[in-house]
Amino acid sequence: MLKLLLCILSTAVVAVIVLQLRQQHVNLNYQVNRLHNQLESKQAELWQQQIQIAIYTAPNAIARTVGEHSLTLVAPKPVIPERNAGLPVRP
């Protein structure tokens, strides 16, 4: 009789533990799915921003902006490396 009671009690404890572990598993899956959805949302937002940057920095868009505002752009002067860079110059 005592053995049967101990087996039933042990089975009940194991069942409660297994149910608790399954609940933790379900909760973790929910959190992972929520984070995954947030990640996909942020990635889509980032892609939209990259598309907007590409549109605004396209050569034809830059040329149109320069033309609309009548800006005069000067080509940058080429940088000529010094022969003895870093060494003191002798007078």
MDAnalysis code that builds the backbone (N, CA, C; Angstrom):
import MDAnalysis as mda
import numpy as np

u = mda.Universe.empty(273, n_residues=91, atom_resindex=np.repeat(np.arange(91), 3), trajectory=True)
u.add_TopologyAttr("name", ["N", "CA", "C"] * 91)
u.add_TopologyAttr("resid", np.arange(1, 92))
u.add_TopologyAttr("resname", ["MET", "LEU", "LYS", "LEU", "LEU", "LEU", "CYS", "ILE", "LEU", "SER", "THR", "ALA", "VAL", "VAL", "ALA", "VAL", "ILE", "VAL", "LEU", "GLN", "LEU", "ARG", "GLN", "GLN", "HIS", "VAL", "ASN", "LEU", "ASN", "TYR", "GLN", "VAL", "ASN", "ARG", "LEU", "HIS", "ASN", "GLN", "LEU", "GLU", "SER", "LYS", "GLN", "ALA", "GLU", "LEU", "TRP", "GLN", "GLN", "GLN", "ILE", "GLN", "ILE", "ALA", "ILE", "TYR", "THR", "ALA", "PRO", "ASN", "ALA", "ILE", "ALA", "ARG", "THR", "VAL", "GLY", "GLU", "HIS", "SER", "LEU", "THR", "LEU", "VAL", "ALA", "PRO", "LYS", "PRO", "VAL", "ILE", "PRO", "GLU", "ARG", "ASN", "ALA", "GLY", "LEU", "PRO", "VAL", "ARG", "PRO"])
u.atoms.positions = np.array([
    [0.815, -1.188, 0.000],
    [0.000, 0.000, 0.000],
    [0.867, 1.265, 0.000],
    [1.898, 1.235, 0.829],
    [2.793, 2.382, 0.924],
    [3.541, 2.587, -0.384],
    [3.960, 1.489, -1.013],
    [4.665, 1.595, -2.299],
    [3.752, 2.196, -3.367],
    [2.500, 1.784, -3.396],
    [1.550, 2.304, -4.371],
    [1.322, 3.799, -4.168],
    [1.204, 4.221, -2.923],
    [1.023, 5.631, -2.611],
    [2.249, 6.438, -3.027],
    [3.421, 5.903, -2.765],
    [4.670, 6.567, -3.177],
    [4.769, 6.657, -4.693],
    [4.384, 5.622, -5.412],
    [4.418, 5.646, -6.883],
    [3.443, 6.692, -7.422],
    [2.250, 6.756, -6.865],
    [1.258, 7.739, -7.323],
    [1.748, 9.156, -7.039],
    [2.286, 9.366, -5.859],
    [2.800, 10.681, -5.488],
    [3.980, 11.076, -6.377],
    [4.881, 10.158, -6.629],
    [6.034, 10.425, -7.498],
    [5.574, 10.736, -8.922],
    [4.603, 9.982, -9.406],
    [4.065, 10.206, -10.739],
    [3.426, 11.590, -10.837],
    [2.710, 11.977, -9.809],
    [2.069, 13.294, -9.801],
    [3.124, 14.398, -9.804],
    [4.186, 14.248, -9.032],
    [5.260, 15.246, -8.989],
    [5.943, 15.338, -10.349],
    [6.238, 14.209, -10.953],
    [6.885, 14.201, -12.265],
    [5.951, 14.839, -13.304],
    [4.667, 14.555, -13.223],
    [3.706, 15.130, -14.168],
    [3.653, 16.656, -14.030],
    [3.666, 17.152, -12.807],
    [3.656, 18.604, -12.581],
    [4.937, 19.231, -13.137],
    [6.052, 18.591, -12.923],
    [7.333, 19.111, -13.430],
    [7.333, 19.124, -14.955],
    [6.839, 18.046, -15.558],
    [6.790, 17.981, -17.021],
    [5.858, 19.059, -17.572],
    [4.722, 19.272, -16.947],
    [3.808, 20.325, -17.391],
    [4.450, 21.704, -17.261],
    [5.176, 21.920, -16.179],
    [5.863, 23.206, -15.993],
    [6.921, 23.410, -17.083],
    [7.659, 22.375, -17.408],
    [8.671, 22.469, -18.460],
    [8.031, 22.735, -19.823],
    [6.903, 22.097, -20.080],
    [6.200, 22.342, -21.347],
    [5.697, 23.773, -21.421],
    [5.217, 24.306, -20.298],
    [4.751, 25.693, -20.274],
    [5.911, 26.656, -20.521],
    [7.056, 26.379, -19.935],
    [8.245, 27.200, -20.185],
    [8.636, 27.139, -21.660],
    [8.534, 25.959, -22.236],
    [8.859, 25.781, -23.656],
    [7.912, 26.609, -24.529],
    [6.640, 26.588, -24.226],
    [5.651, 27.365, -24.976],
    [5.936, 28.860, -24.832],
    [6.242, 29.303, -23.615],
    [6.544, 30.715, -23.389],
    [7.800, 31.143, -24.137],
    [8.818, 30.323, -24.126],
    [10.047, 30.650, -24.844],
    [9.812, 30.715, -26.350],
    [9.009, 29.787, -26.873],
    [8.680, 29.833, -28.299],
    [7.925, 31.111, -28.647],
    [7.024, 31.524, -27.778],
    [6.282, 32.760, -28.004],
    [7.242, 33.956, -28.039],
    [8.159, 34.016, -27.095],
    [9.120, 35.126, -27.054],
    [10.026, 35.121, -28.275],
    [10.466, 33.946, -28.693],
    [11.322, 33.844, -29.876],
    [10.569, 34.325, -31.109],
    [9.316, 33.911, -31.256],
    [8.517, 34.345, -32.407],
    [8.290, 35.854, -32.384],
    [8.033, 36.404, -31.200],
    [7.822, 37.848, -31.081],
    [9.090, 38.606, -31.464],
    [10.235, 38.156, -30.964],
    [11.506, 38.798, -31.300],
    [11.826, 38.653, -32.782],
    [11.498, 37.507, -33.342],
    [11.737, 37.285, -34.768],
    [10.890, 38.244, -35.608],
    [9.641, 38.429, -35.211],
    [8.775, 39.372, -35.925],
    [9.288, 40.800, -35.800],
    [9.776, 41.170, -34.623],
    [10.358, 42.504, -34.447],
    [11.585, 42.672, -35.331],
    [12.398, 41.634, -35.399],
    [13.603, 41.677, -36.234],
    [13.235, 41.846, -37.702],
    [12.248, 41.100, -38.177],
    [11.814, 41.234, -39.564],
    [11.255, 42.627, -39.838],
    [10.530, 43.174, -38.870],
    [9.979, 44.525, -39.028],
    [11.090, 45.559, -39.135],
    [12.076, 45.467, -38.260],
    [13.208, 46.410, -38.293],
    [14.010, 46.232, -39.578],
    [14.146, 45.008, -40.050],
    [14.886, 44.760, -41.285],
    [14.146, 45.372, -42.477],
    [12.832, 45.254, -42.501],
    [12.052, 45.865, -43.579],
    [12.174, 47.385, -43.526],
    [12.167, 47.939, -42.324],
    [12.334, 49.391, -42.166],
    [13.709, 49.825, -42.657],
    [14.728, 49.046, -42.336],
    [16.086, 49.352, -42.788],
    [16.179, 49.295, -44.308],
    [15.532, 48.303, -44.922],
    [15.549, 48.200, -46.381],
    [14.866, 49.400, -47.016],
    [13.755, 49.856, -46.411],
    [13.071, 51.045, -46.918],
    [13.987, 52.262, -46.846],
    [14.704, 52.386, -45.739],
    [15.625, 53.513, -45.593],
    [16.752, 53.427, -46.626],
    [17.248, 52.231, -46.871],
    [18.306, 52.064, -47.870],
    [17.799, 52.419, -49.261],
    [16.551, 52.072, -49.551],
    [15.966, 52.427, -50.857],
    [15.854, 53.941, -50.976],
    [15.397, 54.596, -49.902],
    [15.273, 56.048, -49.931],
    [16.634, 56.711, -50.115],
    [17.655, 56.213, -49.449],
    [19.013, 56.759, -49.610],
    [19.479, 56.572, -51.041],
    [19.229, 55.395, -51.606],
    [19.642, 55.138, -52.988],
    [18.921, 56.070, -53.952],
    [17.643, 56.352, -53.688],
    [16.887, 57.255, -54.561],
    [17.444, 58.671, -54.479],
    [17.702, 59.136, -53.252],
    [18.165, 60.513, -53.076],
    [19.608, 60.723, -53.506],
    [20.398, 59.668, -53.552],
    [21.806, 59.823, -53.928],
    [22.089, 59.331, -55.346],
    [21.051, 59.050, -56.098],
    [21.242, 58.645, -57.495],
    [21.797, 59.842, -58.277],
    [22.650, 59.592, -59.255],
    [23.250, 60.702, -60.009],
    [22.226, 61.641, -60.635],
    [21.137, 61.105, -61.175],
    [20.146, 61.992, -61.790],
    [19.433, 62.841, -60.743],
    [19.213, 62.315, -59.538],
    [18.581, 63.091, -58.469],
    [19.515, 64.203, -57.997],
    [20.789, 63.902, -57.894],
    [21.757, 64.922, -57.476],
    [21.850, 66.005, -58.543],
    [21.897, 65.611, -59.811],
    [21.971, 66.598, -60.893],
    [20.719, 67.470, -60.905],
    [19.555, 66.888, -60.672],
    [18.313, 67.663, -60.647],
    [18.321, 68.653, -59.482],
    [18.798, 68.204, -58.305],
    [18.861, 69.089, -57.138],
    [19.819, 70.239, -57.381],
    [20.967, 69.942, -57.961],
    [21.941, 70.990, -58.260],
    [21.347, 71.967, -59.265],
    [20.629, 71.466, -60.259],
    [20.012, 72.328, -61.265],
    [18.895, 73.186, -60.687],
    [18.092, 72.620, -59.797],
    [16.984, 73.368, -59.204],
    [17.472, 74.511, -58.332],
    [18.549, 74.305, -57.630],
    [19.054, 75.316, -56.708],
    [20.170, 76.148, -57.331],
    [20.418, 75.925, -58.584],
    [21.483, 76.603, -59.336],
    [22.776, 76.706, -58.526],
    [23.224, 75.564, -58.085],
    [24.487, 75.490, -57.347],
    [25.626, 75.337, -58.344],
    [26.718, 75.971, -58.049],
    [27.904, 75.793, -58.884],
    [28.864, 74.899, -58.118],
    [29.088, 73.770, -58.669],
    [29.982, 72.822, -58.026],
    [31.350, 72.882, -58.678],
    [32.364, 72.858, -57.869],
    [33.739, 72.905, -58.345],
    [34.353, 71.543, -58.080],
    [35.042, 71.040, -59.061],
    [35.696, 69.745, -58.894],
    [36.792, 69.881, -57.842],
    [36.939, 68.884, -57.000],
    [37.974, 68.968, -55.963],
    [39.363, 68.927, -56.588],
    [40.282, 69.625, -55.957],
    [41.659, 69.627, -56.423],
    [42.289, 68.285, -56.065],
    [43.049, 67.727, -56.970],
    [43.699, 66.458, -56.640],
    [44.786, 66.673, -55.588],
    [44.885, 65.735, -54.700],
    [45.894, 65.807, -53.650],
    [47.171, 65.183, -54.184],
    [48.220, 65.978, -54.207],
    [49.512, 65.499, -54.690],
    [50.334, 65.091, -53.476],
    [50.723, 63.841, -53.406],
    [51.508, 63.404, -52.243],
    [52.900, 64.034, -52.274],
    [53.352, 64.404, -51.093],
    [54.691, 64.986, -50.996],
    [55.717, 63.862, -51.129],
    [56.885, 64.228, -51.641],
    [57.917, 63.216, -51.854],
    [58.439, 62.682, -50.536],
    [58.675, 63.549, -49.590],
    [59.215, 63.138, -48.293],
    [58.175, 63.407, -47.206],
    [57.070, 62.743, -47.328],
    [55.992, 62.964, -46.366],
    [56.452, 62.579, -44.978],
    [56.242, 63.492, -44.050],
    [56.598, 63.216, -42.660],
    [57.986, 63.659, -42.281],
    [58.814, 63.994, -43.270],
    [60.164, 64.459, -42.968],
    [60.168, 65.969, -42.972],
    [61.032, 66.585, -42.154],
    [61.081, 68.047, -42.142],
    [61.616, 68.570, -43.465],
    [61.045, 69.698, -43.877],
    [61.437, 70.311, -45.143],
    [62.659, 71.181, -44.894],
    [63.686, 71.038, -45.737],
    [64.907, 71.846, -45.593],
    [64.727, 73.170, -46.324],
    [65.130, 74.257, -45.689],
    [64.988, 75.570, -46.352],
    [65.961, 75.786, -47.471],
])
